[in-house]
């Protein structure tokens, strides 16, 4: 029967960082994830100073900085006009007076590689089925890649699998009021030239928003109500006849109440 001081369920950014930090402190961990391989979707991109400081302590900050795009200024806009700018360069109590734009999946790959260097295996295709308290320990039943199951004993079990954690036995029952949402991403050579490298902006359009992320391949994204027609109209307004519009249609991801995707 496998044993660990801490069983971490979920290998997204939260679970991976926790695994790296506990390993750095000498804690015996086991980390599992239900997915066969890392997800390639970009769910978020911004890393701020405190996160970068923590990544420095873990030993991965330099690679994050090398792969990401430094952002010194964030500008909020409406109707194509600047309304508010946040200049991170005024931060004088950190070694990272800026934001870093890096896709979440790239951050995950860096953390996975870091754990591999530490000799920490990531157990995939492993789903938590049941938890049973046993005195000062917890017994977890977990599926295995071959369709079987194994029992893991741990002093602590930490849920890092997002909304799924709320369905665990004994988890706190909270009423969730998260509205439905939709995210789309497009790549275009015709994104309005409104920013210098090292800046990013959020433009508000009614119930939606577009993010101009100045990467070498120029990305823009939309966050708003889950309405495919609405997002197509939105992108058509911004890009006109740009071929990125049908690309964005294909890349639409739908969200649902409770954060389910």
C-alpha positions as CSV (number, residue, x, y, z in Angstrom):
1,X,0.0,0.0,0.0
2,X,1.6,3.3,-1.1
3,X,2.1,5.9,1.7
4,X,2.8,9.6,1.8
5,X,2.8,12.4,4.3
6,X,0.7,14.4,1.8
7,X,-1.4,13.2,-1.1
8,X,-2.0,16.0,-3.7
9,X,-4.9,15.5,-6.0
10,X,-4.7,17.6,-9.1
11,X,-1.6,18.6,-11.2
12,X,-2.6,22.0,-12.3
13,X,-0.5,25.1,-11.2
14,X,-1.7,24.9,-7.6
15,X,-1.0,21.2,-7.2
16,X,2.4,21.4,-8.9
17,X,3.5,24.4,-6.9
18,X,2.4,22.7,-3.7
19,X,4.3,19.5,-4.7
20,X,7.5,21.5,-5.4
21,X,7.3,23.5,-2.2
22,X,6.6,20.5,0.1
23,X,9.4,18.6,-1.6
24,X,11.8,21.5,-1.0
25,X,10.8,21.4,2.7
26,X,11.5,17.7,2.8
27,X,7.9,16.5,3.0
28,X,7.1,13.1,1.3
29,X,4.4,13.7,-1.2
30,X,2.5,11.8,-3.9
31,X,0.7,13.8,-6.6
32,X,-2.0,12.3,-8.9
33,X,-4.0,13.7,-11.7
34,X,-7.0,12.2,-13.6
35,X,-5.8,13.5,-17.0
36,X,-3.6,11.3,-19.3
37,X,-1.3,14.3,-20.2
38,X,-1.0,18.0,-19.4
39,X,-3.8,20.2,-20.8
40,X,-2.7,22.4,-23.6
41,X,-5.5,25.1,-23.1
42,X,-4.5,28.6,-22.0
43,X,-6.8,29.4,-19.1
44,X,-4.8,32.3,-17.8
45,X,-1.6,34.2,-18.4
46,X,-0.6,36.8,-15.8
47,X,2.0,36.2,-13.1
48,X,2.6,39.0,-10.6
49,X,5.5,39.9,-8.4
50,X,4.7,37.8,-5.4
51,X,4.2,34.7,-7.5
52,X,7.5,35.4,-9.3
53,X,9.2,35.7,-5.9
54,X,7.9,32.3,-4.9
55,X,9.0,30.8,-8.2
56,X,12.5,32.3,-7.5
57,X,12.5,30.4,-4.2
58,X,11.5,27.2,-6.0
59,X,14.2,27.7,-8.6
60,X,12.0,28.2,-11.7
61,X,11.8,32.0,-12.0
62,X,14.5,32.3,-14.6
63,X,12.9,29.9,-16.9
64,X,9.5,31.6,-16.5
65,X,11.1,34.9,-17.3
66,X,12.9,33.4,-20.3
67,X,9.7,32.0,-21.8
68,X,7.3,34.7,-20.8
69,X,6.8,38.3,-21.9
70,X,7.6,41.0,-19.4
71,X,4.7,43.5,-19.0
72,X,5.5,46.9,-17.3
73,X,2.2,48.6,-17.8
74,X,-1.4,47.4,-17.8
75,X,-3.9,49.8,-19.4
76,X,-7.7,49.6,-19.1
77,X,-9.6,51.0,-22.0
78,X,-13.2,51.6,-23.2
79,X,-14.3,52.8,-26.6
80,X,-10.7,52.6,-27.8
81,X,-9.5,55.2,-25.3
82,X,-7.2,54.7,-22.4
83,X,-8.9,55.1,-19.0
84,X,-6.5,53.8,-16.4
85,X,-3.0,52.6,-16.4
86,X,-1.1,50.6,-13.8
87,X,2.7,51.0,-14.0
88,X,4.3,48.1,-12.1
89,X,7.7,49.7,-12.4
90,X,7.0,51.9,-9.3
91,X,7.1,48.8,-7.1
92,X,10.2,49.3,-5.1
93,X,10.0,46.4,-2.6
94,X,10.4,43.5,-5.1
95,X,12.9,42.2,-7.5
96,X,10.1,41.8,-10.0
97,X,8.5,45.2,-10.6
98,X,6.5,44.0,-13.5
99,X,4.0,41.3,-14.6
100,X,4.8,38.3,-16.8
101,X,2.5,37.2,-19.6
102,X,3.0,33.4,-20.1
103,X,0.3,30.9,-21.0
104,X,-0.8,28.7,-18.1
105,X,0.1,25.5,-20.0
106,X,3.7,26.7,-20.4
107,X,3.9,27.4,-16.6
108,X,2.6,23.9,-15.9
109,X,5.2,22.3,-18.3
110,X,8.0,24.2,-16.5
111,X,6.8,23.0,-13.1
112,X,6.4,19.4,-14.3
113,X,10.0,19.5,-15.6
114,X,11.1,20.9,-12.2
115,X,9.4,18.1,-10.3
116,X,11.0,15.5,-12.6
117,X,14.4,17.0,-11.8
118,X,13.7,16.6,-8.2
119,X,12.8,12.9,-8.8
120,X,9.1,13.4,-8.0
121,X,6.9,11.2,-10.2
122,X,3.5,12.6,-11.4
123,X,0.9,9.8,-11.4
124,X,-1.5,10.3,-14.3
125,X,-4.8,8.7,-15.2
126,X,-5.4,8.4,-11.5
127,X,-8.7,9.6,-10.1
128,X,-9.7,9.9,-6.5
129,X,-12.7,7.7,-5.9
130,X,-13.2,7.7,-2.1
131,X,-11.7,9.0,1.2
132,X,-11.9,7.2,4.5
133,X,-10.6,8.8,7.8
134,X,-8.5,6.3,9.8
135,X,-7.4,7.9,13.0
136,X,-4.6,10.4,12.3
137,X,-4.5,9.3,8.7
138,X,-6.7,9.2,5.6
139,X,-7.1,6.3,3.3
140,X,-7.7,7.2,-0.3
141,X,-8.9,4.9,-3.0
142,X,-7.6,5.9,-6.4
143,X,-8.1,4.4,-9.9
144,X,-5.0,3.3,-11.9
145,X,-4.2,3.6,-15.6
146,X,-5.0,-0.1,-16.2
147,X,-8.5,0.3,-14.9
148,X,-7.9,-1.1,-11.5
149,X,-7.6,0.7,-8.1
150,X,-5.1,1.2,-5.4
151,X,-5.3,2.4,-1.8
152,X,-3.0,5.2,-0.6
153,X,-2.5,6.2,3.0
154,X,-1.6,9.8,3.8
155,X,-1.6,12.1,6.8
156,X,-3.1,14.9,4.7
157,X,-5.0,14.9,1.4
158,X,-5.0,18.2,-0.4
159,X,-7.6,18.9,-3.2
160,X,-6.0,20.9,-6.0
161,X,-8.5,19.8,-8.7
162,X,-10.7,22.9,-8.8
163,X,-14.5,22.6,-8.7
164,X,-14.2,18.8,-8.4
165,X,-12.9,19.2,-4.8
166,X,-16.3,20.4,-3.7
167,X,-17.8,17.0,-4.5
168,X,-15.3,15.1,-2.2
169,X,-16.7,13.3,0.8
170,X,-16.6,15.7,3.8
171,X,-15.8,18.7,1.7
172,X,-17.4,22.0,2.7
173,X,-20.7,22.5,1.0
174,X,-20.8,26.0,-0.4
175,X,-23.4,27.6,-2.6
176,X,-21.7,28.7,-5.8
177,X,-22.9,31.8,-7.6
178,X,-20.4,31.7,-10.4
179,X,-22.0,32.9,-13.6
180,X,-21.6,31.1,-16.9
181,X,-18.6,32.4,-19.0
182,X,-16.9,31.9,-22.3
183,X,-13.3,32.3,-23.4
184,X,-12.0,32.5,-26.9
185,X,-8.5,33.2,-28.2
186,X,-7.4,34.3,-31.7
187,X,-4.1,35.1,-33.3
188,X,-3.9,38.0,-35.7
189,X,-1.3,40.1,-37.5
190,X,-3.9,42.9,-37.6
191,X,-4.4,43.5,-33.9
192,X,-4.7,47.3,-33.6
193,X,-1.2,48.7,-33.0
194,X,-2.0,50.5,-29.7
195,X,0.8,49.1,-27.5
196,X,4.5,49.0,-27.3
197,X,6.2,45.7,-26.3
198,X,6.2,45.5,-22.5
199,X,2.6,46.7,-22.3
200,X,-0.8,45.0,-22.2
201,X,-4.3,46.3,-22.4
202,X,-7.9,45.3,-21.6
203,X,-10.6,46.9,-23.8
204,X,-14.2,46.7,-22.5
205,X,-17.1,46.3,-24.9
206,X,-20.4,46.1,-23.2
207,X,-20.6,42.7,-21.6
208,X,-17.3,41.5,-23.1
209,X,-13.6,42.4,-23.0
210,X,-10.7,42.0,-25.3
211,X,-7.1,41.5,-24.1
212,X,-4.3,42.7,-26.3
213,X,-1.2,40.6,-25.3
214,X,1.9,41.7,-27.1
215,X,3.7,38.5,-27.8
216,X,5.7,37.7,-31.0
217,X,2.6,36.1,-32.5
218,X,0.1,38.7,-31.1
219,X,-2.8,37.2,-29.3
220,X,-6.2,38.6,-28.3
221,X,-8.8,37.1,-26.2
222,X,-12.4,37.6,-25.2
223,X,-14.2,37.0,-21.8
224,X,-17.9,37.4,-21.6
225,X,-21.3,35.6,-21.5
226,X,-21.4,32.1,-23.2
227,X,-23.0,33.1,-26.5
228,X,-21.2,32.0,-29.6
229,X,-23.0,34.5,-31.8
230,X,-22.1,37.3,-29.5
231,X,-18.4,36.4,-29.6
232,X,-18.4,36.2,-33.4
233,X,-19.9,39.7,-33.6
234,X,-17.4,41.0,-31.1
235,X,-14.4,39.6,-33.0
236,X,-15.8,40.8,-36.3
237,X,-16.1,44.3,-34.8
238,X,-12.5,44.3,-33.7
239,X,-10.9,42.5,-36.6
240,X,-13.3,43.2,-39.4
241,X,-12.6,40.7,-42.2
242,X,-9.5,39.3,-40.6
243,X,-9.1,35.5,-41.1
244,X,-8.6,35.2,-37.3
245,X,-12.4,35.3,-36.8
246,X,-13.1,31.8,-38.1
247,X,-10.0,30.6,-36.2
248,X,-11.5,32.1,-33.0
249,X,-14.8,30.3,-33.8
250,X,-13.1,27.0,-33.7
251,X,-11.2,27.8,-30.5
252,X,-14.2,28.8,-28.4
253,X,-14.4,27.1,-25.0
254,X,-17.6,27.1,-23.0
255,X,-17.9,27.4,-19.3
256,X,-20.8,26.5,-17.1
257,X,-22.1,27.3,-13.6
258,X,-19.8,26.0,-11.0
259,X,-16.6,26.5,-13.0
260,X,-17.2,23.3,-15.0
261,X,-15.7,23.4,-18.5
